[in-house]
Amino acid sequence: PDETLGDMDPLPDIISEFDCDDAIHLIDETICDFPFEDDASRANFYALLLTPILRRSYDGCTPLALIDAPAAGTGKTLLTDVFSVITSGRDASKMSFPKDEAELHKTVGSVLYAGGSQVIFDNVSGIISHPALALALTTMVFPFRILGISRMAEPENRATWIANGNQLHPGGDMPRRCYMIRINAKTGKPSSGRTFRHDPLLPWCRVNRMRLLRALLVLARSWYSAGQPATTGPCPMGSFEGWWRAMSGVLTASRVVGFLDNAASLDVVNEGDLQWERFLAQIAESYPAGAWFPINSIASACRGTGNIQGMSLPDSLADVETRSRGELERALGASFSKRIGRRYGAEEFYLDKMIDKRARIAKWCVRTAAMDEGMTGLLDGVGPA
């Protein structure tokens, strides 16, 4: 830290409730003008502030903090900078969210390889769903190829992860790897007339950084002084048990309520899943009762040719060149393979695959939960009557 900021006052040997109350009061004084939607969002931001403070004290991985708002100008980027100034002493080093899977893998790998303690994606739009990001959040070692040389690196993952944006929706396997910090000004012009108790806020945070860091350390030490009592109930976030135990323990000891109480808001059906549900329902109408079909029959239907008409591709396949023979078939095959066994909608449509050794091709079928209950085996039909 900058020497001009002065020294940090020593922590008391025994942390009292008054010490915790003073620490909470100072942190609340800093963030009180951000319109947190609920107690859970405020508590989750406390967890975000504590994450780099406690990162070396718990084993395992750290989930992705989503700083979300319904409209631009609500304060997502400023709140991200407040976090970074308090915990690292500088404004957040932000990056755009790569749309390409390979680019995201390189970006994340480069940050971790350089020893980055923060991975922050700014102004993310749409659905957050990348296998590379899902992997990075659940592994302590992230293998990637170093740019410019033909050598693999395996940097350690000790970063704190943040993505901010408007109407963020984690898709695929991401909901169970995220926690939500939502701010909502409940006005059409959230940036208009906004004031802060300490204005401008970031310079105030820099000047008072040692006090704010000490407040976070007081909260952490209060839990350790009490013997790190365990929080009752099961961990709601698999793969992040160490992080959850530390954060829930400190926040419970500090009487900060609401931690992860908004987790259900992440379990929303995104538009991509709805599109795949409709797509599989269309296939099930043409190939009933779990009948097997080759991939080229679905490609023909999507092109408007063949015996089946009117199938519409999900948006995830909308950019595929449908007229070029073979390209759509390969894209469908790859997308089907990634979704084998994954269930969609109330009827739980899902894909199954078999290899027709006689024809030397892969065949597929669409099944539902009702078929699993009502049938003892699959039918061997090859197409619609």
Solvent accessible surface area in square Angstrom, and as a share of the most:
residue,aa,sasa,rsa
1,P,125,0.79
2,D,84,0.44
3,E,166,0.75
4,T,121,0.70
5,L,50,0.25
6,G,40,0.38
7,D,140,0.73
8,M,64,0.29
9,D,95,0.49
10,P,116,0.73
11,L,44,0.22
12,P,40,0.25
13,D,120,0.62
14,I,143,0.73
15,I,20,0.10
16,S,46,0.30
17,E,116,0.52
18,F,161,0.67
19,D,42,0.22
20,C,6,0.04
21,D,64,0.33
22,D,99,0.51
23,A,5,0.04
24,I,25,0.13
25,H,118,0.53
26,L,16,0.08
27,I,3,0.02
28,D,38,0.19
29,E,34,0.15
30,T,3,0.02
31,I,3,0.02
32,C,58,0.35
33,D,51,0.27
34,F,7,0.03
35,P,39,0.25
36,F,38,0.16
37,E,69,0.31
38,D,62,0.32
39,D,83,0.43
40,A,6,0.04
41,S,0,0.00
42,R,55,0.20
43,A,0,0.00
44,N,0,0.00
45,F,0,0.00
46,Y,0,0.00
47,A,0,0.00
48,L,0,0.00
49,L,1,0.01
50,L,0,0.00
51,T,0,0.00
52,P,43,0.27
53,I,45,0.23
54,L,8,0.04
55,R,11,0.04
56,R,179,0.65
57,S,61,0.39
58,Y,14,0.05
59,D,119,0.61
60,G,30,0.28
61,C,9,0.06
62,T,2,0.01
63,P,0,0.00
64,L,0,0.00
65,A,0,0.00
66,L,0,0.00
67,I,0,0.00
68,D,2,0.01
69,A,0,0.00
70,P,46,0.29
71,A,37,0.29
72,A,71,0.55
73,G,33,0.31
74,T,3,0.02
75,G,8,0.07
76,K,11,0.05
77,T,47,0.28
78,L,40,0.20
79,L,0,0.00
80,T,0,0.00
81,D,13,0.07
82,V,0,0.00
83,F,1,0.00
84,S,0,0.00
85,V,0,0.00
86,I,4,0.02
87,T,21,0.12
88,S,37,0.24
89,G,33,0.32
90,R,123,0.45
91,D,61,0.32
92,A,9,0.07
93,S,66,0.43
94,K,68,0.29
95,M,41,0.18
96,S,87,0.56
97,F,20,0.08
98,P,16,0.10
99,K,143,0.61
100,D,83,0.43
101,E,63,0.28
102,A,58,0.45
103,E,86,0.39
104,L,0,0.00
105,H,52,0.23
106,K,88,0.37
107,T,29,0.17
108,V,0,0.00
109,G,0,0.00
110,S,40,0.26
111,V,32,0.18
112,L,7,0.04
113,Y,105,0.40
114,A,88,0.68
115,G,61,0.59
116,G,28,0.27
117,S,64,0.41
118,Q,18,0.08
119,V,0,0.00
120,I,0,0.00
121,F,0,0.00
122,D,28,0.14
123,N,103,0.53
124,V,6,0.03
125,S,71,0.46
126,G,42,0.41
127,I,74,0.37
128,I,0,0.00
129,S,49,0.32
130,H,23,0.10
131,P,95,0.60
132,A,5,0.04
133,L,0,0.00
134,A,11,0.08
135,L,82,0.41
136,A,0,0.00
137,L,0,0.00
138,T,40,0.23
139,T,28,0.16
140,M,50,0.22
141,V,68,0.39
142,F,0,0.00
143,P,52,0.33
144,F,4,0.02
145,R,132,0.48
146,I,21,0.11
147,L,109,0.54
148,G,85,0.82
149,I,89,0.45
150,S,104,0.67
151,R,128,0.47
152,M,96,0.43
153,A,8,0.06
154,E,123,0.55
155,P,15,0.09
156,E,88,0.39
157,N,2,0.01
158,R,63,0.23
159,A,0,0.00
160,T,3,0.02
161,W,1,0.00
162,I,0,0.00
163,A,0,0.00
164,N,0,0.00
165,G,1,0.01
166,N,53,0.27
167,Q,84,0.37
168,L,5,0.03
169,H,73,0.32
170,P,3,0.02
171,G,1,0.01
172,G,31,0.30
173,D,92,0.47
174,M,2,0.01
175,P,27,0.17
176,R,122,0.45
177,R,21,0.08
178,C,3,0.02
179,Y,4,0.02
180,M,15,0.07
181,I,0,0.00
182,R,46,0.17
183,I,0,0.00
184,N,29,0.15
185,A,35,0.28
186,K,159,0.67
187,T,73,0.42
188,G,75,0.72
189,K,153,0.65
190,P,16,0.10
191,S,67,0.43
192,S,79,0.51
193,G,76,0.73
194,R,86,0.31
195,T,100,0.58
196,F,29,0.12
197,R,149,0.54
198,H,38,0.17
199,D,98,0.51
200,P,87,0.55
201,L,8,0.04
202,L,29,0.14
203,P,59,0.37
204,W,44,0.16
205,C,0,0.00
206,R,85,0.31
207,V,105,0.60
208,N,18,0.09
209,R,23,0.08
210,M,19,0.09
211,R,127,0.46
212,L,1,0.01
213,L,20,0.10
214,R,66,0.24
215,A,5,0.04
216,L,1,0.00
217,L,56,0.28
218,V,3,0.01
219,L,0,0.00
220,A,6,0.05
221,R,86,0.31
222,S,13,0.08
223,W,2,0.01
224,Y,84,0.32
225,S,65,0.42
226,A,68,0.53
227,G,59,0.56
228,Q,59,0.26
229,P,68,0.43
230,A,76,0.59
231,T,39,0.23
232,T,128,0.74
233,G,51,0.49
234,P,126,0.79
235,C,37,0.22
236,P,82,0.52
237,M,12,0.05
238,G,39,0.37
239,S,51,0.33
240,F,1,0.00
241,E,92,0.41
242,G,23,0.22
243,W,0,0.00
244,W,31,0.11
245,R,101,0.37
246,A,5,0.04
247,M,0,0.00
248,S,5,0.03
249,G,3,0.03
250,V,0,0.00
251,L,1,0.01
252,T,86,0.50
253,A,35,0.27
254,S,5,0.03
255,R,123,0.45
256,V,8,0.05
257,V,92,0.53
258,G,14,0.13
259,F,27,0.11
260,L,15,0.07
261,D,110,0.57
262,N,19,0.10
263,A,43,0.33
264,A,81,0.63
265,S,59,0.38
266,L,5,0.02
267,D,109,0.57
268,V,71,0.41
269,V,99,0.57
270,N,16,0.08
271,E,86,0.39
272,G,25,0.24
273,D,34,0.18
274,L,64,0.32
275,Q,27,0.12
276,W,5,0.02
277,E,44,0.20
278,R,125,0.46
279,F,2,0.01
280,L,0,0.00
281,A,27,0.21
282,Q,55,0.25
283,I,0,0.00
284,A,16,0.12
285,E,144,0.65
286,S,21,0.13
287,Y,5,0.02
288,P,78,0.49
289,A,37,0.28
290,G,0,0.00
291,A,8,0.06
292,W,16,0.05
293,F,0,0.00
294,P,29,0.18
295,I,32,0.16
296,N,73,0.37
297,S,28,0.18
298,I,0,0.00
299,A,0,0.00
300,S,31,0.20
301,A,3,0.02
302,C,24,0.14
303,R,69,0.25
304,G,42,0.40
305,T,76,0.44
306,G,50,0.48
307,N,147,0.76
308,I,18,0.09
309,Q,111,0.49
310,G,63,0.61
311,M,14,0.06
312,S,72,0.46
313,L,39,0.19
314,P,4,0.02
315,D,96,0.50
316,S,80,0.51
317,L,7,0.03
318,A,65,0.50
319,D,146,0.76
320,V,28,0.16
321,E,62,0.28
322,T,40,0.23
323,R,201,0.73
324,S,50,0.32
325,R,199,0.73
326,G,16,0.15
327,E,67,0.30
328,L,0,0.00
329,E,25,0.11
330,R,164,0.60
331,A,21,0.16
332,L,0,0.00
333,G,19,0.18
334,A,58,0.45
335,S,12,0.08
336,F,0,0.00
337,S,52,0.34
338,K,152,0.65
339,R,35,0.13
340,I,82,0.42
341,G,40,0.38
342,R,88,0.32
343,R,108,0.40
344,Y,7,0.03
345,G,40,0.38
346,A,109,0.84
347,E,108,0.48
348,E,66,0.29
349,F,16,0.07
350,Y,24,0.09
351,L,1,0.00
352,D,43,0.22
353,K,76,0.32
354,M,69,0.31
355,I,100,0.51
356,D,25,0.13
357,K,173,0.73
358,R,231,0.84
359,A,54,0.42
360,R,212,0.77
361,I,74,0.38
362,A,34,0.26
363,K,23,0.10
364,W,6,0.02
365,C,0,0.00
366,V,0,0.00
367,R,19,0.07
368,T,10,0.06
369,A,26,0.20
370,A,73,0.57
371,M,32,0.14
372,D,54,0.28
373,E,154,0.69
374,G,68,0.65
375,M,50,0.22
376,T,155,0.90
377,G,42,0.40
378,L,58,0.29
379,L,95,0.47
380,D,118,0.61
381,G,32,0.31
382,V,100,0.58
383,G,27,0.26
384,P,53,0.33
385,A,155,1.20
